[in-house]
Amino acid sequence: MLFSWNFQFRENGNIVGEMNRSLLREAAEVDLDDGRYSFCRDQVIGGDYVIEHKGQILARATKPKWWRSNLDVELFKRSIKLRRPSIFMRRFAAFEGGRQVGTIHPAWLTGRAKIDLPPDWTVLDRVFLFWLCSLMWRRQPDWLIQIS
């Protein structure tokens, strides 16, 4: 992709995936061991966020309120809610069945992020949730960033 941001995903010291994220639109190509996936919006303007693979939509995320960063995500086998505990923090909490199961947050001053989700979730699920959070971070004004 032209004008992109690349990410590598590591688990236990091994590279498990790579993402080539577009800087001009809300889209990314993700390469995992089992193939290439497209993350994008399902409409030209607005719409849901989806994972496409070989012409099929595998997951979908919606924003219940356009002005908030909260997302409701339907993955292959689970329903997840991504919520920011505070508008002053970049951390997202992941909830399943009303219970917090993990967090995703950028590491301070390193250009890295921590994806702390259950290890039995697929890499695809965890990378998709990270991508959604990264889109919300990119929209967040600089003055809302809290350094702790």
C-alpha positions as CSV (number, residue, x, y, z in Angstrom):
1,M,0.0,0.0,0.0
2,L,1.1,3.5,-0.8
3,F,1.6,5.7,2.3
4,S,1.6,2.9,4.9
5,W,2.5,2.1,8.5
6,N,4.0,-1.3,9.0
7,F,3.7,-3.4,12.2
8,Q,5.2,-6.7,13.2
9,F,3.4,-8.9,15.8
10,R,5.5,-11.0,18.1
11,E,4.5,-13.8,20.4
12,N,7.0,-15.5,22.6
13,G,9.8,-13.7,20.7
14,N,8.6,-15.0,17.3
15,I,7.1,-13.0,14.5
16,V,3.5,-14.3,14.0
17,G,2.2,-11.7,11.6
18,E,2.8,-8.4,9.8
19,M,0.5,-5.5,9.0
20,N,0.8,-3.0,6.3
21,R,-1.6,-0.2,7.3
22,S,-2.7,2.6,5.0
23,L,-2.1,6.1,6.2
24,L,-4.7,7.6,3.9
25,R,-7.7,5.4,4.6
26,E,-8.8,3.0,7.4
27,A,-7.5,-0.1,5.8
28,A,-4.7,-2.7,6.3
29,E,-3.3,-5.9,4.8
30,V,-2.3,-8.5,7.3
31,D,-0.1,-11.5,6.5
32,L,-0.4,-14.4,8.9
33,D,0.8,-18.0,8.6
34,D,-2.5,-19.1,7.0
35,G,-2.8,-16.3,4.5
36,R,-3.4,-12.6,3.8
37,Y,-6.4,-10.8,5.3
38,S,-7.8,-7.3,4.5
39,F,-9.1,-5.0,7.3
40,C,-11.3,-2.2,6.0
41,R,-14.6,-0.4,6.2
42,D,-17.5,-2.0,4.4
43,Q,-18.6,1.3,2.9
44,V,-16.7,4.0,1.1
45,I,-17.8,6.6,3.8
46,G,-18.4,5.2,7.3
47,G,-19.8,1.8,7.7
48,D,-18.6,-1.1,9.9
49,Y,-15.0,-2.3,10.2
50,V,-14.5,-5.8,8.8
51,I,-12.0,-8.6,8.1
52,E,-12.2,-9.9,4.6
53,H,-10.5,-13.1,3.5
54,K,-11.0,-14.8,0.1
55,G,-14.2,-12.8,-0.5
56,Q,-15.8,-13.6,2.8
57,I,-16.4,-11.3,5.8
58,L,-15.0,-13.1,8.9
59,A,-15.6,-10.4,11.6
60,R,-17.3,-7.1,12.0
61,A,-17.0,-4.2,14.4
62,T,-19.5,-1.3,14.8
63,K,-19.3,1.9,16.7
64,P,-22.6,2.2,18.7
65,K,-22.1,6.0,18.9
66,W,-20.1,7.8,16.2
67,W,-18.6,10.4,18.6
68,R,-17.2,7.8,21.0
69,S,-14.3,5.3,20.7
70,N,-16.3,2.3,21.9
71,L,-16.6,-0.6,19.6
72,D,-18.8,-3.7,19.5
73,V,-17.0,-6.6,17.8
74,E,-18.4,-9.8,16.4
75,L,-15.5,-12.2,15.9
76,F,-15.8,-15.7,14.5
77,K,-16.6,-17.3,17.9
78,R,-17.1,-14.4,20.3
79,S,-18.7,-11.0,21.0
80,I,-16.3,-8.4,22.4
81,K,-16.8,-4.9,23.6
82,L,-13.8,-2.6,23.4
83,R,-14.1,0.3,25.8
84,R,-11.8,3.1,27.0
85,P,-11.9,3.3,30.8
86,S,-11.1,7.0,30.5
87,I,-11.1,9.6,27.7
88,F,-7.8,10.7,29.0
89,M,-6.1,7.4,28.4
90,R,-5.2,5.5,25.3
91,R,-5.9,2.1,26.9
92,F,-8.7,0.0,25.7
93,A,-10.3,-2.8,27.8
94,A,-11.8,-5.9,26.1
95,F,-15.0,-7.3,27.6
96,E,-16.6,-10.6,26.9
97,G,-19.9,-11.5,28.6
98,G,-19.7,-8.4,30.7
99,R,-16.3,-9.5,32.2
100,Q,-13.0,-7.8,31.3
101,V,-10.7,-10.3,29.6
102,G,-7.8,-8.1,28.5
103,T,-6.4,-4.8,27.5
104,I,-4.7,-3.1,24.5
105,H,-2.5,-0.1,25.0
106,P,0.5,1.7,23.5
107,A,3.7,1.4,25.4
108,W,5.0,4.8,26.5
109,L,7.6,6.4,24.2
110,T,8.6,3.1,22.4
111,G,6.4,3.0,19.3
112,R,5.2,-0.4,20.5
113,A,1.9,-1.6,21.8
114,K,0.9,-4.3,24.3
115,I,-1.9,-6.7,23.3
116,D,-2.9,-8.5,26.5
117,L,-5.7,-10.8,25.5
118,P,-6.3,-14.5,26.3
119,P,-3.6,-16.7,24.7
120,D,-6.2,-19.1,23.3
121,W,-7.7,-16.4,21.0
122,T,-6.4,-16.6,17.5
123,V,-3.7,-14.2,16.3
124,L,-6.2,-12.9,13.7
125,D,-8.7,-11.9,16.5
126,R,-6.0,-10.2,18.6
127,V,-4.5,-8.3,15.6
128,F,-8.0,-7.2,14.4
129,L,-8.7,-5.8,17.9
130,F,-5.3,-4.0,17.9
131,W,-6.0,-2.5,14.5
132,L,-9.4,-1.1,15.7
133,C,-7.7,0.4,18.8
134,S,-5.0,1.9,16.6
135,L,-7.6,3.6,14.4
136,M,-9.2,5.2,17.5
137,W,-5.7,6.3,18.8
138,R,-5.1,8.0,15.5
139,R,-8.3,10.0,15.8
140,Q,-7.6,11.1,19.4
141,P,-6.4,14.6,19.8
142,D,-2.9,15.0,21.2
143,W,-4.1,17.0,24.1
144,L,-6.1,14.0,25.4
145,I,-3.0,11.9,25.8
146,Q,-2.1,11.2,29.4
147,I,1.5,10.3,30.3
148,S,1.6,8.2,33.5
